[in-house]
Structures are given as C-alpha cells and as structure tokens.
C-alpha cells in the first residue's frame, strides 16, 4: 500500500527537533510513499527545505495543510492545544505522547478519534524501549552538563566546580535510577571527575553497573532511607526513574528537600512522566529553572531539544524502520505482525488501549483486538 505521511513543524516551546531527517524521508519515498513536510520544519535541526525537496518530499506552507493531507503524522513531541483540532478520526499519529502526565492531552486524543502510537511504549520482547533509548541517552548526558552549569553561583547554585581542583573535593552527584538515562548521566558525571552515587531497585542492574561503571561511581540500593541519606550532602541530584507508560514515582518529598544545602541543583529528567521530585513542575528552555527552599530545580520537558541536530538524527535512526513498516502495511497489519509496535498503541479511535494510562486517570481500559 502507499501512504501520505506528514511531518509538521514542532510548536512546543524551543523545540527545534523535527520528526524525520531528509535521509529518513528518502527511505519512505523510495518505498513509494508521499511525504509532506511543513516549510522550515527542519531548519532548527540543520535541515533546510531544499534538503527535503532533493529527496522527493513535498513542502507545504502551514501545519494545517500537513495534517489535512497526511494519513500518518510523524513528529517528535506530543500534540499541544493548537494541534488538537487538526487530528482527525482514524489518522495515525506516531510520536512521543507521555499520556500519563496529561489528562488534557489524553481527553483531547480520545475526542479526536485518532490512532495514537507512542514512541515511549514501543517495546520488543526483550523489554527494551528502542524509541526512548536515543533520547534518554542524550537527556542523561545533558542532565549532568546542565546540573554542572546551574551549580555555578551566577546561575543560582552553590558555586562549586563539578570536577574540583587539586586540593579541593569534586562535587557529589546522586543519580536516582540506573536505566539508560541514569547510566548516561552517571558516566558523564564520572568523566567530569565528580563523586557519583547511582541508585536503583534492581540488584541485577546494580551489579551490572558496578562492573561497567568507572571507579568513581558507587552503586546503592534505592530505598527511601538510602535516598534521604545521600541527598543531604549532594550537590546535584538527577531524577532518572521510569515506569513505561505510567507516572514516575515521587522519590524526593518536600521534607527531604529541606535537608539539602542551599544552591544544590535538582535535574528532573522524569518530568515528561510527571516528575520524580514532589516539588517538580515542567519548565521550558526559555525559563529552565526555579527555586524551592533555596534548591535550584531544572525540569525542562524536552531536554534533547537543545541539541536538535544530534537528537533528530538519533531519533530517526531509531524510528525509521517502524515508520516504514506502518507506511508499507498500514497500522493495523503492522501492529498485528509486530508486538513491539502493538505495545505502542495507547489511544485508538476514542478508546484507551494502554492499561497504565487508563489506570492513572480512572478511564475505561479497552484492550485492542487486531
């Protein structure tokens, strides 16, 4: 079958990524599909319109035009309010949704009648999250870089250099969660010379990390008392926990925050899933931080958007084979043949078909039969 695929320009605050690189578009065109790209959609990532035209894409002037033409929308971030009315019944939207942290988005997608296939819950039998992994690796790396930046006194921090100098101790970085984000954050922190502690509730994962991590990374079982003890003298705390498709657990309470030293920095990478600090709320690249009890909070919901060239290429590398399958076969056949894609379906034609999302909001869960 042939399909019309739309790549709109992202309109979330300071989101410069784009749903697909020109090389990815070329692959779809070579499979006989028609690709519509909104004018200037790729400019923020370093891909001007001419690059898309050169591989056979059609450039459309407005976001409305792209949604109106396309059978499948491929993008980066969840639709926001101006996009809600553009999504029509039966239209496939392939993107990051993170439904569990937004009832408004969930209700809007139910109302639209669209088919919402979420990158973050596409899951092969091995239990990996291949479409979340590339952005998690970038977000983890940047979490440490940003934490070190905001530790500067001029940025609200305590004025401490993450790597220290001879005769002066380095900063202490505590990473909550030993998954892809946490591992990336801890490795960069270790490479910068920090004193690093990484926590997790999985003993096999902690064993793996203890073997593979540099010598200045210590592992610790993630209990409430252990976390409370470690954060008291932490300079940077990075929240990197994930429950696929569900809200992130709150690992730090407001009371725990009060035990920290003023000017310490919290980086909540889990904010896309509601955040793992009780005092977190989403921020933007234009206003990335705020303070609570003297503690700097960085909770940007699209951290990889700050490095869109790298992020867009990494994302397309991961999503392309799935996008091609969806276009070649249609979403029903593709999801029937590939259980990983099937698990990506969250909201389908007015029904919540992903249990964690239904449970979070007390909505009817209607398992999908293909």
Secondary structure, DSSP 8 states (H G I E B T S, - for coil): ---EEEE----STT----S--HHHHHHHHHTT-EEEEETTTTGGGT--HHHHHHTT-EEESSHHHHHHH-SEEE-SS---HHHHTT--TT-EEEE---GGG-HHHHHHHHHHT-EEEEGGG---TT---HHHHHHHHHHHHHHHHHHHHHTSGGGTS----TT-BTTB---EEEEE--SHHHHHHHHHHHHTT-EEEEEES-HHHHHHHHHHS-TTEEEEE--HHHHHHHHTT-SEEEE----TTS-----B-HHHHTTS-TT-EEEEGGGGGT-SBTT---B-SSS-EEEETTEEEE-BTTGGGGGHHHHHHHHHHHHHHHHHHHHHH-HHHHHHH-HHHHTTEEEETTEE--HHHHHHHT--B-----
